[in-house]
Amino acid sequence: ISKSRGVSELYKHAQPFSFFLTKVAGIADKYNSTLALDIKDILSADMGNLVASCQFNYMFDIPWLIQQYPKEFRSKPLLIVHGEQGPSKTELEAEAIDYKNIRFCQAKLEMMYGTHHTKMMLLQYDTGMRVVIHTSNLIKQDWHQKTQGIWISPLFPKMAKPSATEGDSLTYFKKNLLEYVSAYKAYQLKDWINNISEHDMSAARVVIIGSVPGRHTGDQMRSWGHLKLKRVLQQHGPSNTAVTKWPVIGQFSSVGSMGANKEAWLCGEWLQSLSAVNGGTTLPSVPPLQLVFPTKDNVRCSLEGFPAGGSIPYSINVAKKQMFLHDFFHQWRSEGQGRSRAMPHIKTYLRPSPDSQKTAWFLVTSANLSKAAWGALEKKGTQLMIRSYEIGVLFLPKFFGDKELFDVSSNLELLKSSTNVFPLPFDLPLTDYVKGKDRPWLWDIPYMDLPDTNGNIWCPR
Ligand SMILES: O=C(O)CCC(=O)Nc1ccc(C(=O)O)c(C(=O)O)c1
C-alpha cells in the first residue's frame, strides 16, 4: 500500500474531529501515517488552490515559511500577523524584503508581558476558505520532533453576498472568529474580516475560545479567556451528575506566576471555570486537578535532548515561588501515539472519566497555564484582565452527534480501527512524577549530572 497517503485521504480519515498532531521525525512511520500532518500537507494543493493566506503566529522564519508552500503558491499574497515591537519588528520585516507578496500586521500589545501567542492560518482558495488553528511556531524546529496540535476546518464555501450573521454554525464559529479578528482593530485585517463574512461557516462544529489583551468588563468579560470557556460549559457542557468527581486535566508547555497559593488563582478562579457544568450551578466543591508538564528527565531523554527545553520556558525564578503547583504535575507520556520522546508544545485541557475511557470535552489551544493567557479577575470580579492573544477550539460531544460524552484513546491502533473515538495526544491514566527523583523541567538552570540523547549537558546563560 502507498506509504504516503494523499493529504485529502488523511484529512477524510480524521473526520469528524479534524484534530491532528504534527509529524515527528525519527519515530516509526505508523505513528506519522494517520492523524498526523506536516505544514507542507496543510498548505498543499490537495487542500485547495490557494489565492491568498494570513498567518497569525508568535515566531516566524520567513524564508523557511515560504518554502513550506507549494512552488505555485509562493507568490500569493501573504499577511503576517505578529506581536513584534521596535528593533525585532524591523528585523522581522527585513526578512521579507525580497518577498513582494508579504505584508505585515503588528498586533498591539499594550499590556506589559503580553505576547501574540495565537497560531492560526486563514487560507483563501478559489473555491472557498479554510481556517487552521494550531500550536506550532512558523519555524522548522516546531515541526520537527515535538508534539503539536492542529485543527483544520471544513472547506467553507463562498456566499452570494457577505454577512456577519448569515452562514454561521450552531457553535457561533463565524461570529466568534469575526469578533476575534476585529478585536485587533488593525486596518491590515479589514480585507480578511470581509473575507470571513463572505463565507458560509455553518459546517463548523467546534467552539472558538480566544483571548485578546485588555481589561474586559460587562458582556465582554464572558467573551474571552476562562470566563468564555465557563459560559460555554454552562450552556453546552456535561450535566453535573455526569461528571461528579471527574478530574480536570491541564497540559501545557509553559507556566506563568500563579501567586502565593492554589486558592489565589489556580483553584479559586481558573479551575472554577474549567469545572463548570450545564445549567451553571456552581459546584459545592471543585473537582480534582491534574496537570501534565515534562520532567527534567522527560526532556533529557527526548528526541531533541536538552534543546527541547528551549521551547519549554519555565523559569526557576517563577517556579521557586510556587512549589505547591508541582504537586499537581504528571509526566509527559504518549506511548499510544509514539510520542513519549516528542516533547509537548501542544496545549490541551479536558475533563476525562476516572476510568480514562471518556471525556466530557476537549480543548486544544495556544494558551499555557498563565494568567496572561486565560485572564485574571480584578475589581471584585467585575473585570477580566488578559495580557496575551490566544486562540483554541473546544470539542463538545453535543455538536458531534447526539451524545453527552466522547470515547477517547491515545492508542493509534485502536484509533485507526474505529470511528468517532477522540484521539488523545497523551496517555491516560497519567503517570506520576517519581517521588524524590523527578523535578519539573526548568529552562534556566544547568543539568550536568547525566547526558541527554545527544550526549550533551545543559548549561544555559
Ligand atoms: O506565557 C507566560 O506567561 C510565560 C512565558 C511564556 O510562556 N512565553 C512563551 C512565549 C512563546 C511561546 C510560543 O512558543 O508561542 C510559548 C509557548 O508556546 O510555550 C511561551
PDBQT file of the ligand as one rigid body, heavy atoms in Angstrom, charges set to zero:
ROOT
HETATM    1  O1  LIG A 501       3.361  32.828  28.837  1.00  0.00    +0.000 OA
HETATM    2  C1  LIG A 501       3.745  33.050  30.003  1.00  0.00    +0.000 C 
HETATM    3  O2  LIG A 501       3.043  33.582  30.861  1.00  0.00    +0.000 OA
HETATM    4  C2  LIG A 501       5.184  32.646  30.429  1.00  0.00    +0.000 C 
HETATM    5  C3  LIG A 501       6.214  32.994  29.369  1.00  0.00    +0.000 C 
HETATM    6  C4  LIG A 501       5.964  32.100  28.182  1.00  0.00    +0.000 C 
HETATM    7  O3  LIG A 501       5.462  31.035  28.343  1.00  0.00    +0.000 OA
HETATM    8  N1  LIG A 501       6.295  32.529  26.931  1.00  0.00    +0.000 N 
HETATM    9  C5  LIG A 501       6.051  31.843  25.753  1.00  0.00    +0.000 A 
HETATM   10  C6  LIG A 501       6.298  32.542  24.607  1.00  0.00    +0.000 A 
HETATM   11  C7  LIG A 501       6.083  31.954  23.369  1.00  0.00    +0.000 A 
HETATM   12  C8  LIG A 501       5.616  30.657  23.268  1.00  0.00    +0.000 A 
HETATM   13  C9  LIG A 501       5.385  30.070  21.914  1.00  0.00    +0.000 C 
HETATM   14  O4  LIG A 501       6.063  29.094  21.573  1.00  0.00    +0.000 OA
HETATM   15  O5  LIG A 501       4.500  30.576  21.182  1.00  0.00    +0.000 OA
HETATM   16  C10 LIG A 501       5.358  29.924  24.407  1.00  0.00    +0.000 A 
HETATM   17  C11 LIG A 501       4.799  28.547  24.305  1.00  0.00    +0.000 C 
HETATM   18  O6  LIG A 501       4.012  28.287  23.348  1.00  0.00    +0.000 OA
HETATM   19  O7  LIG A 501       5.087  27.707  25.159  1.00  0.00    +0.000 OA
HETATM   20  C12 LIG A 501       5.568  30.512  25.681  1.00  0.00    +0.000 A 
ENDROOT
TORSDOF 0
